[in-house]
Every structure is written in C-alpha cells, then in structure tokens.
C-alpha cells in the first residue's frame, strides 16, 4: 500500500492544487449555461458546452483559477 504524504486534513484542496485542480462543472462563456461534468476536467482538457455546442480548452493557472479558451 503506498504511503500518502499528506494526512486527510493536510491535503491541498481547491485553489491550493494549482494546475492539478479538477473541476466538476463550468459556466459557458458564450451562453452562460451551467454544464455539469461527471468525470471532471482540468488543465489542457477540451470540453464542449451541452447547450450551444462550442468547444473550449481548459486553462488552469498556477493559482488554480479556470479560464476557458475557444478551441
């Protein structure tokens, strides 16, 4: 069994994860629709709005902020 370097309370979460942060939903920058994403997505992933159909590339900054760029 691998040893976890963090205790459960000390694991980085949210913005503390930086580029490794994963997201479960996003608001489309074009049509403002909320899109749930079951598998989660992160930096470099391509995602599509379920409502307007536009594709975006996820860009997560070092501080864990999500930006969506049209693909």
N, CA, C and O atoms as a Maestro MAE file, in Angstrom:
{
 s_m_m2io_version
 :::
 2.0.0
}

f_m_ct {
 s_m_title
 :::
 protein
 m_atom[284] {
  # First column is atom index #
  i_m_mmod_type
  r_m_x_coord
  r_m_y_coord
  r_m_z_coord
  i_m_residue_number
  s_m_chain_name
  s_m_pdb_residue_name
  s_m_pdb_atom_name
  i_m_atomic_number
  :::
  1 25 0.849 -1.179 0.000 1 A "UNK " " N  " 7
  2 3 0.000 0.000 0.000 1 A "UNK " " CA " 6
  3 2 0.894 1.242 0.000 1 A "UNK " " C  " 6
  4 15 1.778 1.368 0.847 1 A "UNK " " O  " 8
  5 25 0.667 2.166 -0.953 2 A "UNK " " N  " 7
  6 3 1.503 3.367 -0.994 2 A "UNK " " CA " 6
  7 2 1.242 4.272 0.208 2 A "UNK " " C  " 6
  8 15 0.127 4.349 0.726 2 A "UNK " " O  " 8
  9 25 2.273 4.930 0.620 3 A "UNK " " N  " 7
  10 3 2.156 5.848 1.751 3 A "UNK " " CA " 6
  11 2 1.749 7.218 1.215 3 A "UNK " " C  " 6
  12 15 2.387 7.757 0.310 3 A "UNK " " O  " 8
  13 25 0.684 7.771 1.782 4 A "UNK " " N  " 7
  14 3 0.207 9.086 1.392 4 A "UNK " " CA " 6
  15 2 1.031 10.125 2.133 4 A "UNK " " C  " 6
  16 15 1.166 10.054 3.354 4 A "UNK " " O  " 8
  17 25 1.583 11.091 1.404 5 A "UNK " " N  " 7
  18 3 2.432 12.084 2.046 5 A "UNK " " CA " 6
  19 2 1.649 13.118 2.860 5 A "UNK " " C  " 6
  20 15 2.239 13.906 3.598 5 A "UNK " " O  " 8
  21 25 0.337 13.112 2.727 6 A "UNK " " N  " 7
  22 3 -0.496 14.068 3.457 6 A "UNK " " CA " 6
  23 2 -1.463 13.335 4.365 6 A "UNK " " C  " 6
  24 15 -1.957 12.263 4.014 6 A "UNK " " O  " 8
  25 25 -1.740 13.906 5.537 7 A "UNK " " N  " 7
  26 3 -2.859 13.441 6.339 7 A "UNK " " CA " 6
  27 2 -4.122 13.943 5.646 7 A "UNK " " C  " 6
  28 15 -4.049 14.862 4.831 7 A "UNK " " O  " 8
  29 25 -5.270 13.360 5.952 8 A "UNK " " N  " 7
  30 3 -6.515 13.780 5.298 8 A "UNK " " CA " 6
  31 2 -6.787 15.268 5.463 8 A "UNK " " C  " 6
  32 15 -7.304 15.906 4.547 8 A "UNK " " O  " 8
  33 25 -6.445 15.828 6.619 9 A "UNK " " N  " 7
  34 3 -6.705 17.246 6.868 9 A "UNK " " CA " 6
  35 2 -5.698 18.153 6.168 9 A "UNK " " C  " 6
  36 15 -5.979 19.333 5.956 9 A "UNK " " O  " 8
  37 25 -4.523 17.621 5.804 10 A "UNK " " N  " 7
  38 3 -3.465 18.444 5.238 10 A "UNK " " CA " 6
  39 2 -3.398 18.402 3.713 10 A "UNK " " C  " 6
  40 15 -2.576 19.100 3.119 10 A "UNK " " O  " 8
  41 25 -4.235 17.607 3.073 11 A "UNK " " N  " 7
  42 3 -4.196 17.513 1.618 11 A "UNK " " CA " 6
  43 2 -4.598 18.845 1.003 11 A "UNK " " C  " 6
  44 15 -5.557 19.477 1.447 11 A "UNK " " O  " 8
  45 25 -3.856 19.270 -0.026 12 A "UNK " " N  " 7
  46 3 -4.261 20.516 -0.690 12 A "UNK " " CA " 6
  47 2 -5.613 20.341 -1.375 12 A "UNK " " C  " 6
  48 15 -5.907 19.286 -1.936 12 A "UNK " " O  " 8
  49 25 -6.421 21.381 -1.321 13 A "UNK " " N  " 7
  50 3 -7.746 21.347 -1.931 13 A "UNK " " CA " 6
  51 2 -7.998 22.661 -2.650 13 A "UNK " " C  " 6
  52 15 -7.377 23.681 -2.352 13 A "UNK " " O  " 8
  53 25 -8.924 22.615 -3.606 14 A "UNK " " N  " 7
  54 3 -9.333 23.826 -4.309 14 A "UNK " " CA " 6
  55 2 -8.167 24.534 -4.964 14 A "UNK " " C  " 6
  56 15 -7.369 23.900 -5.655 14 A "UNK " " O  " 8
  57 25 -8.054 25.824 -4.763 15 A "UNK " " N  " 7
  58 3 -7.026 26.629 -5.399 15 A "UNK " " CA " 6
  59 2 -5.614 26.213 -4.978 15 A "UNK " " C  " 6
  60 15 -4.655 26.482 -5.702 15 A "UNK " " O  " 8
  61 25 -5.473 25.566 -3.829 16 A "UNK " " N  " 7
  62 3 -4.155 25.129 -3.372 16 A "UNK " " CA " 6
  63 2 -3.550 24.062 -4.284 16 A "UNK " " C  " 6
  64 15 -2.340 23.837 -4.246 16 A "UNK " " O  " 8
  65 25 -4.373 23.401 -5.101 17 A "UNK " " N  " 7
  66 3 -3.873 22.373 -6.009 17 A "UNK " " CA " 6
  67 2 -3.183 22.970 -7.231 17 A "UNK " " C  " 6
  68 15 -2.453 22.264 -7.926 17 A "UNK " " O  " 8
  69 25 -3.397 24.249 -7.507 18 A "UNK " " N  " 7
  70 3 -2.779 24.889 -8.661 18 A "UNK " " CA " 6
  71 2 -3.239 24.263 -9.962 18 A "UNK " " C  " 6
  72 15 -4.437 24.059 -10.162 18 A "UNK " " O  " 8
  73 25 -2.301 23.953 -10.853 19 A "UNK " " N  " 7
  74 3 -2.626 23.386 -12.169 19 A "UNK " " CA " 6
  75 2 -3.235 21.991 -12.080 19 A "UNK " " C  " 6
  76 15 -3.845 21.528 -13.044 19 A "UNK " " O  " 8
  77 25 -3.085 21.320 -10.954 20 A "UNK " " N  " 7
  78 3 -3.645 19.972 -10.786 20 A "UNK " " CA " 6
  79 2 -5.118 19.989 -10.399 20 A "UNK " " C  " 6
  80 15 -5.735 18.930 -10.283 20 A "UNK " " O  " 8
  81 25 -5.689 21.169 -10.199 21 A "UNK " " N  " 7
  82 3 -7.088 21.287 -9.782 21 A "UNK " " CA " 6
  83 2 -8.024 20.713 -10.844 21 A "UNK " " C  " 6
  84 15 -7.817 20.925 -12.039 21 A "UNK " " O  " 8
  85 25 -9.044 19.993 -10.408 22 A "UNK " " N  " 7
  86 3 -10.055 19.409 -11.293 22 A "UNK " " CA " 6
  87 2 -11.395 20.098 -11.014 22 A "UNK " " C  " 6
  88 15 -11.676 20.496 -9.883 22 A "UNK " " O  " 8
  89 25 -12.207 20.233 -12.049 23 A "UNK " " N  " 7
  90 3 -13.490 20.913 -11.948 23 A "UNK " " CA " 6
  91 2 -14.615 19.959 -12.319 23 A "UNK " " C  " 6
  92 15 -14.447 19.100 -13.184 23 A "UNK " " O  " 8
  93 25 -15.758 20.110 -11.666 24 A "UNK " " N  " 7
  94 3 -16.926 19.249 -11.908 24 A "UNK " " CA " 6
  95 2 -17.990 19.927 -12.770 24 A "UNK " " C  " 6
  96 15 -18.917 19.262 -13.233 24 A "UNK " " O  " 8
  97 25 -17.875 21.238 -12.994 25 A "UNK " " N  " 7
  98 3 -18.824 21.935 -13.855 25 A "UNK " " CA " 6
  99 2 -18.207 23.242 -14.317 25 A "UNK " " C  " 6
  100 15 -17.178 23.678 -13.800 25 A "UNK " " O  " 8
  101 25 -18.858 23.869 -15.312 26 A "UNK " " N  " 7
  102 3 -18.404 25.171 -15.783 26 A "UNK " " CA " 6
  103 2 -19.588 25.934 -16.343 26 A "UNK " " C  " 6
  104 15 -20.569 25.344 -16.797 26 A "UNK " " O  " 8
  105 25 -19.484 27.256 -16.306 27 A "UNK " " N  " 7
  106 3 -20.468 28.126 -16.937 27 A "UNK " " CA " 6
  107 2 -19.900 28.542 -18.286 27 A "UNK " " C  " 6
  108 15 -18.798 29.085 -18.368 27 A "UNK " " O  " 8
  109 25 -20.656 28.284 -19.334 28 A "UNK " " N  " 7
  110 3 -20.205 28.587 -20.687 28 A "UNK " " CA " 6
  111 2 -19.994 30.095 -20.841 28 A "UNK " " C  " 6
  112 15 -20.887 30.879 -20.521 28 A "UNK " " O  " 8
  113 25 -18.813 30.509 -21.331 29 A "UNK " " N  " 7
  114 3 -18.570 31.950 -21.515 29 A "UNK " " CA " 6
  115 2 -19.442 32.556 -22.624 29 A "UNK " " C  " 6
  116 15 -19.644 33.770 -22.658 29 A "UNK " " O  " 8
  117 25 -19.952 31.724 -23.520 30 A "UNK " " N  " 7
  118 3 -20.756 32.228 -24.638 30 A "UNK " " CA " 6
  119 2 -22.231 32.351 -24.286 30 A "UNK " " C  " 6
  120 15 -22.826 33.403 -24.517 30 A "UNK " " O  " 8
  121 25 -22.841 31.295 -23.729 31 A "UNK " " N  " 7
  122 3 -24.289 31.313 -23.491 31 A "UNK " " CA " 6
  123 2 -24.656 31.315 -21.997 31 A "UNK " " C  " 6
  124 15 -25.836 31.347 -21.651 31 A "UNK " " O  " 8
  125 25 -23.660 31.281 -21.127 32 A "UNK " " N  " 7
  126 3 -23.830 31.326 -19.671 32 A "UNK " " CA " 6
  127 2 -24.529 30.110 -19.073 32 A "UNK " " C  " 6
  128 15 -24.911 30.142 -17.903 32 A "UNK " " O  " 8
  129 25 -24.705 29.044 -19.842 33 A "UNK " " N  " 7
  130 3 -25.350 27.829 -19.330 33 A "UNK " " CA " 6
  131 2 -24.378 27.083 -18.414 33 A "UNK " " C  " 6
  132 15 -23.177 27.019 -18.680 33 A "UNK " " O  " 8
  133 25 -24.915 26.524 -17.337 34 A "UNK " " N  " 7
  134 3 -24.101 25.705 -16.444 34 A "UNK " " CA " 6
  135 2 -24.045 24.290 -17.002 34 A "UNK " " C  " 6
  136 15 -25.072 23.708 -17.352 34 A "UNK " " O  " 8
  137 25 -22.838 23.743 -17.081 35 A "UNK " " N  " 7
  138 3 -22.609 22.427 -17.652 35 A "UNK " " CA " 6
  139 2 -21.958 21.516 -16.617 35 A "UNK " " C  " 6
  140 15 -20.777 21.684 -16.316 35 A "UNK " " O  " 8
  141 25 -22.699 20.559 -16.066 36 A "UNK " " N  " 7
  142 3 -22.070 19.600 -15.146 36 A "UNK " " CA " 6
  143 2 -21.163 18.654 -15.924 36 A "UNK " " C  " 6
  144 15 -21.462 18.294 -17.063 36 A "UNK " " O  " 8
  145 25 -20.059 18.255 -15.308 37 A "UNK " " N  " 7
  146 3 -19.093 17.378 -15.970 37 A "UNK " " CA " 6
  147 2 -18.749 16.259 -15.009 37 A "UNK " " C  " 6
  148 15 -17.939 16.442 -14.100 37 A "UNK " " O  " 8
  149 25 -19.363 15.095 -15.207 38 A "UNK " " N  " 7
  150 3 -19.247 13.972 -14.268 38 A "UNK " " CA " 6
  151 2 -17.818 13.500 -14.036 38 A "UNK " " C  " 6
  152 15 -17.430 13.234 -12.899 38 A "UNK " " O  " 8
  153 25 -17.029 13.394 -15.107 39 A "UNK " " N  " 7
  154 3 -15.680 12.859 -14.981 39 A "UNK " " CA " 6
  155 2 -14.679 13.873 -14.453 39 A "UNK " " C  " 6
  156 15 -13.571 13.507 -14.062 39 A "UNK " " O  " 8
  157 25 -15.054 15.117 -14.438 40 A "UNK " " N  " 7
  158 3 -14.144 16.175 -14.044 40 A "UNK " " CA " 6
  159 2 -13.217 16.527 -15.201 40 A "UNK " " C  " 6
  160 15 -12.981 15.705 -16.087 40 A "UNK " " O  " 8
  161 25 -12.698 17.737 -15.191 41 A "UNK " " N  " 7
  162 3 -11.759 18.167 -16.223 41 A "UNK " " CA " 6
  163 2 -10.751 19.105 -15.582 41 A "UNK " " C  " 6
  164 15 -10.996 19.679 -14.522 41 A "UNK " " O  " 8
  165 25 -9.626 19.246 -16.239 42 A "UNK " " N  " 7
  166 3 -8.557 20.085 -15.695 42 A "UNK " " CA " 6
  167 2 -7.760 20.737 -16.808 42 A "UNK " " C  " 6
  168 15 -8.205 20.815 -17.953 42 A "UNK " " O  " 8
  169 25 -6.584 21.200 -16.453 43 A "UNK " " N  " 7
  170 3 -5.724 21.939 -17.356 43 A "UNK " " CA " 6
  171 2 -5.438 21.146 -18.634 43 A "UNK " " C  " 6
  172 15 -4.998 19.998 -18.574 43 A "UNK " " O  " 8
  173 25 -5.690 21.767 -19.784 44 A "UNK " " N  " 7
  174 3 -5.395 21.161 -21.073 44 A "UNK " " CA " 6
  175 2 -6.510 20.327 -21.662 44 A "UNK " " C  " 6
  176 15 -6.429 19.936 -22.827 44 A "UNK " " O  " 8
  177 25 -7.556 20.038 -20.893 45 A "UNK " " N  " 7
  178 3 -8.670 19.241 -21.403 45 A "UNK " " CA " 6
  179 2 -9.548 20.075 -22.330 45 A "UNK " " C  " 6
  180 15 -9.705 21.281 -22.137 45 A "UNK " " O  " 8
  181 25 -10.115 19.421 -23.334 46 A "UNK " " N  " 7
  182 3 -11.074 20.082 -24.211 46 A "UNK " " CA " 6
  183 2 -12.474 19.670 -23.790 46 A "UNK " " C  " 6
  184 15 -12.757 18.488 -23.599 46 A "UNK " " O  " 8
  185 25 -13.344 20.661 -23.650 47 A "UNK " " N  " 7
  186 3 -14.715 20.421 -23.207 47 A "UNK " " CA " 6
  187 2 -15.674 21.111 -24.160 47 A "UNK " " C  " 6
  188 15 -15.290 22.023 -24.892 47 A "UNK " " O  " 8
  189 25 -16.924 20.669 -24.146 48 A "UNK " " N  " 7
  190 3 -17.939 21.230 -25.040 48 A "UNK " " CA " 6
  191 2 -19.156 21.639 -24.217 48 A "UNK " " C  " 6
  192 15 -19.564 20.933 -23.294 48 A "UNK " " O  " 8
  193 25 -19.726 22.783 -24.562 49 A "UNK " " N  " 7
  194 3 -20.960 23.232 -23.930 49 A "UNK " " CA " 6
  195 2 -22.104 22.365 -24.461 49 A "UNK " " C  " 6
  196 15 -22.262 22.210 -25.672 49 A "UNK " " O  " 8
  197 25 -22.895 21.806 -23.552 50 A "UNK " " N  " 7
  198 3 -24.011 20.944 -23.945 50 A "UNK " " CA " 6
  199 2 -25.162 21.729 -24.570 50 A "UNK " " C  " 6
  200 15 -26.043 21.135 -25.190 50 A "UNK " " O  " 8
  201 25 -25.168 23.056 -24.418 51 A "UNK " " N  " 7
  202 3 -26.290 23.864 -24.892 51 A "UNK " " CA " 6
  203 2 -26.008 24.537 -26.232 51 A "UNK " " C  " 6
  204 15 -26.790 24.385 -27.171 51 A "UNK " " O  " 8
  205 25 -24.900 25.280 -26.337 52 A "UNK " " N  " 7
  206 3 -24.622 25.984 -27.590 52 A "UNK " " CA " 6
  207 2 -23.660 25.208 -28.487 52 A "UNK " " C  " 6
  208 15 -23.535 25.533 -29.668 52 A "UNK " " O  " 8
  209 25 -22.975 24.189 -27.958 53 A "UNK " " N  " 7
  210 3 -22.124 23.328 -28.762 53 A "UNK " " CA " 6
  211 2 -20.701 23.812 -28.980 53 A "UNK " " C  " 6
  212 15 -19.923 23.123 -29.640 53 A "UNK " " O  " 8
  213 25 -20.333 24.973 -28.448 54 A "UNK " " N  " 7
  214 3 -18.969 25.462 -28.636 54 A "UNK " " CA " 6
  215 2 -17.976 24.629 -27.829 54 A "UNK " " C  " 6
  216 15 -18.297 24.124 -26.752 54 A "UNK " " O  " 8
  217 25 -16.765 24.495 -28.369 55 A "UNK " " N  " 7
  218 3 -15.712 23.757 -27.685 55 A "UNK " " CA " 6
  219 2 -14.728 24.733 -27.061 55 A "UNK " " C  " 6
  220 15 -14.439 25.793 -27.616 55 A "UNK " " O  " 8
  221 25 -14.222 24.352 -25.893 56 A "UNK " " N  " 7
  222 3 -13.274 25.184 -25.166 56 A "UNK " " CA " 6
  223 2 -12.117 24.329 -24.678 56 A "UNK " " C  " 6
  224 15 -12.259 23.127 -24.452 56 A "UNK " " O  " 8
  225 25 -10.968 24.977 -24.519 57 A "UNK " " N  " 7
  226 3 -9.822 24.321 -23.911 57 A "UNK " " CA " 6
  227 2 -9.667 24.919 -22.514 57 A "UNK " " C  " 6
  228 15 -9.640 26.138 -22.344 57 A "UNK " " O  " 8
  229 25 -9.567 24.041 -21.523 58 A "UNK " " N  " 7
  230 3 -9.430 24.488 -20.138 58 A "UNK " " CA " 6
  231 2 -7.991 24.900 -19.875 58 A "UNK " " C  " 6
  232 15 -7.057 24.164 -20.192 58 A "UNK " " O  " 8
  233 25 -7.819 26.075 -19.297 59 A "UNK " " N  " 7
  234 3 -6.507 26.576 -18.901 59 A "UNK " " CA " 6
  235 2 -6.588 26.898 -17.414 59 A "UNK " " C  " 6
  236 15 -7.295 27.823 -17.015 59 A "UNK " " O  " 8
  237 25 -5.866 26.136 -16.595 60 A "UNK " " N  " 7
  238 3 -5.857 26.357 -15.149 60 A "UNK " " CA " 6
  239 2 -4.539 27.019 -14.782 60 A "UNK " " C  " 6
  240 15 -3.469 26.496 -15.093 60 A "UNK " " O  " 8
  241 25 -4.615 28.164 -14.124 61 A "UNK " " N  " 7
  242 3 -3.407 28.903 -13.760 61 A "UNK " " CA " 6
  243 2 -2.703 28.223 -12.586 61 A "UNK " " C  " 6
  244 15 -3.240 27.301 -11.972 61 A "UNK " " O  " 8
  245 25 -1.502 28.691 -12.288 62 A "UNK " " N  " 7
  246 3 -0.740 28.157 -11.157 62 A "UNK " " CA " 6
  247 2 -1.462 28.369 -9.837 62 A "UNK " " C  " 6
  248 15 -1.225 27.648 -8.869 62 A "UNK " " O  " 8
  249 25 -2.352 29.372 -9.802 63 A "UNK " " N  " 7
  250 3 -3.102 29.634 -8.572 63 A "UNK " " CA " 6
  251 2 -4.437 28.883 -8.541 63 A "UNK " " C  " 6
  252 15 -5.224 29.079 -7.615 63 A "UNK " " O  " 8
  253 25 -4.712 28.016 -9.552 64 A "UNK " " N  " 7
  254 3 -5.909 27.178 -9.546 64 A "UNK " " CA " 6
  255 2 -7.148 27.813 -10.133 64 A "UNK " " C  " 6
  256 15 -8.250 27.303 -9.933 64 A "UNK " " O  " 8
  257 25 -6.998 28.916 -10.854 65 A "UNK " " N  " 7
  258 3 -8.150 29.594 -11.479 65 A "UNK " " CA " 6
  259 2 -8.387 29.027 -12.877 65 A "UNK " " C  " 6
  260 15 -7.441 28.799 -13.631 65 A "UNK " " O  " 8
  261 25 -9.658 28.803 -13.217 66 A "UNK " " N  " 7
  262 3 -10.036 28.250 -14.504 66 A "UNK " " CA " 6
  263 2 -10.309 29.364 -15.510 66 A "UNK " " C  " 6
  264 15 -11.009 30.332 -15.210 66 A "UNK " " O  " 8
  265 25 -9.746 29.212 -16.705 67 A "UNK " " N  " 7
  266 3 -10.074 30.076 -17.839 67 A "UNK " " CA " 6
  267 2 -10.399 29.158 -19.004 67 A "UNK " " C  " 6
  268 15 -9.725 28.149 -19.214 67 A "UNK " " O  " 8
  269 25 -11.421 29.505 -19.756 68 A "UNK " " N  " 7
  270 3 -11.827 28.715 -20.919 68 A "UNK " " CA " 6
  271 2 -11.527 29.498 -22.176 68 A "UNK " " C  " 6
  272 15 -11.962 30.639 -22.332 68 A "UNK " " O  " 8
  273 25 -10.771 28.868 -23.080 69 A "UNK " " N  " 7
  274 3 -10.429 29.482 -24.359 69 A "UNK " " CA " 6
  275 2 -11.129 28.711 -25.456 69 A "UNK " " C  " 6
  276 15 -11.158 27.481 -25.441 69 A "UNK " " O  " 8
  277 25 -11.702 29.444 -26.422 70 A "UNK " " N  " 7
  278 3 -12.399 28.779 -27.527 70 A "UNK " " CA " 6
  279 2 -11.399 27.938 -28.313 70 A "UNK " " C  " 6
  280 15 -10.317 28.404 -28.670 70 A "UNK " " O  " 8
  281 25 -11.781 26.694 -28.575 71 A "UNK " " N  " 7
  282 3 -10.881 25.779 -29.297 71 A "UNK " " CA " 6
  283 2 -11.060 25.895 -30.792 71 A "UNK " " C  " 6
  284 15 -10.384 25.200 -31.550 71 A "UNK " " O  " 8
  :::
 }
 m_bond[283] {
  # First column is bond index #
  i_m_from
  i_m_to
  i_m_order
  :::
  1 1 2 1
  2 2 3 1
  3 3 4 2
  4 3 5 1
  5 5 6 1
  6 6 7 1
  7 7 8 2
  8 7 9 1
  9 9 10 1
  10 10 11 1
  11 11 12 2
  12 11 13 1
  13 13 14 1
  14 14 15 1
  15 15 16 2
  16 15 17 1
  17 17 18 1
  18 18 19 1
  19 19 20 2
  20 19 21 1
  21 21 22 1
  22 22 23 1
  23 23 24 2
  24 23 25 1
  25 25 26 1
  26 26 27 1
  27 27 28 2
  28 27 29 1
  29 29 30 1
  30 30 31 1
  31 31 32 2
  32 31 33 1
  33 33 34 1
  34 34 35 1
  35 35 36 2
  36 35 37 1
  37 37 38 1
  38 38 39 1
  39 39 40 2
  40 39 41 1
  41 41 42 1
  42 42 43 1
  43 43 44 2
  44 43 45 1
  45 45 46 1
  46 46 47 1
  47 47 48 2
  48 47 49 1
  49 49 50 1
  50 50 51 1
  51 51 52 2
  52 51 53 1
  53 53 54 1
  54 54 55 1
  55 55 56 2
  56 55 57 1
  57 57 58 1
  58 58 59 1
  59 59 60 2
  60 59 61 1
  61 61 62 1
  62 62 63 1
  63 63 64 2
  64 63 65 1
  65 65 66 1
  66 66 67 1
  67 67 68 2
  68 67 69 1
  69 69 70 1
  70 70 71 1
  71 71 72 2
  72 71 73 1
  73 73 74 1
  74 74 75 1
  75 75 76 2
  76 75 77 1
  77 77 78 1
  78 78 79 1
  79 79 80 2
  80 79 81 1
  81 81 82 1
  82 82 83 1
  83 83 84 2
  84 83 85 1
  85 85 86 1
  86 86 87 1
  87 87 88 2
  88 87 89 1
  89 89 90 1
  90 90 91 1
  91 91 92 2
  92 91 93 1
  93 93 94 1
  94 94 95 1
  95 95 96 2
  96 95 97 1
  97 97 98 1
  98 98 99 1
  99 99 100 2
  100 99 101 1
  101 101 102 1
  102 102 103 1
  103 103 104 2
  104 103 105 1
  105 105 106 1
  106 106 107 1
  107 107 108 2
  108 107 109 1
  109 109 110 1
  110 110 111 1
  111 111 112 2
  112 111 113 1
  113 113 114 1
  114 114 115 1
  115 115 116 2
  116 115 117 1
  117 117 118 1
  118 118 119 1
  119 119 120 2
  120 119 121 1
  121 121 122 1
  122 122 123 1
  123 123 124 2
  124 123 125 1
  125 125 126 1
  126 126 127 1
  127 127 128 2
  128 127 129 1
  129 129 130 1
  130 130 131 1
  131 131 132 2
  132 131 133 1
  133 133 134 1
  134 134 135 1
  135 135 136 2
  136 135 137 1
  137 137 138 1
  138 138 139 1
  139 139 140 2
  140 139 141 1
  141 141 142 1
  142 142 143 1
  143 143 144 2
  144 143 145 1
  145 145 146 1
  146 146 147 1
  147 147 148 2
  148 147 149 1
  149 149 150 1
  150 150 151 1
  151 151 152 2
  152 151 153 1
  153 153 154 1
  154 154 155 1
  155 155 156 2
  156 155 157 1
  157 157 158 1
  158 158 159 1
  159 159 160 2
  160 159 161 1
  161 161 162 1
  162 162 163 1
  163 163 164 2
  164 163 165 1
  165 165 166 1
  166 166 167 1
  167 167 168 2
  168 167 169 1
  169 169 170 1
  170 170 171 1
  171 171 172 2
  172 171 173 1
  173 173 174 1
  174 174 175 1
  175 175 176 2
  176 175 177 1
  177 177 178 1
  178 178 179 1
  179 179 180 2
  180 179 181 1
  181 181 182 1
  182 182 183 1
  183 183 184 2
  184 183 185 1
  185 185 186 1
  186 186 187 1
  187 187 188 2
  188 187 189 1
  189 189 190 1
  190 190 191 1
  191 191 192 2
  192 191 193 1
  193 193 194 1
  194 194 195 1
  195 195 196 2
  196 195 197 1
  197 197 198 1
  198 198 199 1
  199 199 200 2
  200 199 201 1
  201 201 202 1
  202 202 203 1
  203 203 204 2
  204 203 205 1
  205 205 206 1
  206 206 207 1
  207 207 208 2
  208 207 209 1
  209 209 210 1
  210 210 211 1
  211 211 212 2
  212 211 213 1
  213 213 214 1
  214 214 215 1
  215 215 216 2
  216 215 217 1
  217 217 218 1
  218 218 219 1
  219 219 220 2
  220 219 221 1
  221 221 222 1
  222 222 223 1
  223 223 224 2
  224 223 225 1
  225 225 226 1
  226 226 227 1
  227 227 228 2
  228 227 229 1
  229 229 230 1
  230 230 231 1
  231 231 232 2
  232 231 233 1
  233 233 234 1
  234 234 235 1
  235 235 236 2
  236 235 237 1
  237 237 238 1
  238 238 239 1
  239 239 240 2
  240 239 241 1
  241 241 242 1
  242 242 243 1
  243 243 244 2
  244 243 245 1
  245 245 246 1
  246 246 247 1
  247 247 248 2
  248 247 249 1
  249 249 250 1
  250 250 251 1
  251 251 252 2
  252 251 253 1
  253 253 254 1
  254 254 255 1
  255 255 256 2
  256 255 257 1
  257 257 258 1
  258 258 259 1
  259 259 260 2
  260 259 261 1
  261 261 262 1
  262 262 263 1
  263 263 264 2
  264 263 265 1
  265 265 266 1
  266 266 267 1
  267 267 268 2
  268 267 269 1
  269 269 270 1
  270 270 271 1
  271 271 272 2
  272 271 273 1
  273 273 274 1
  274 274 275 1
  275 275 276 2
  276 275 277 1
  277 277 278 1
  278 278 279 1
  279 279 280 2
  280 279 281 1
  281 281 282 1
  282 282 283 1
  283 283 284 2
  :::
 }
}
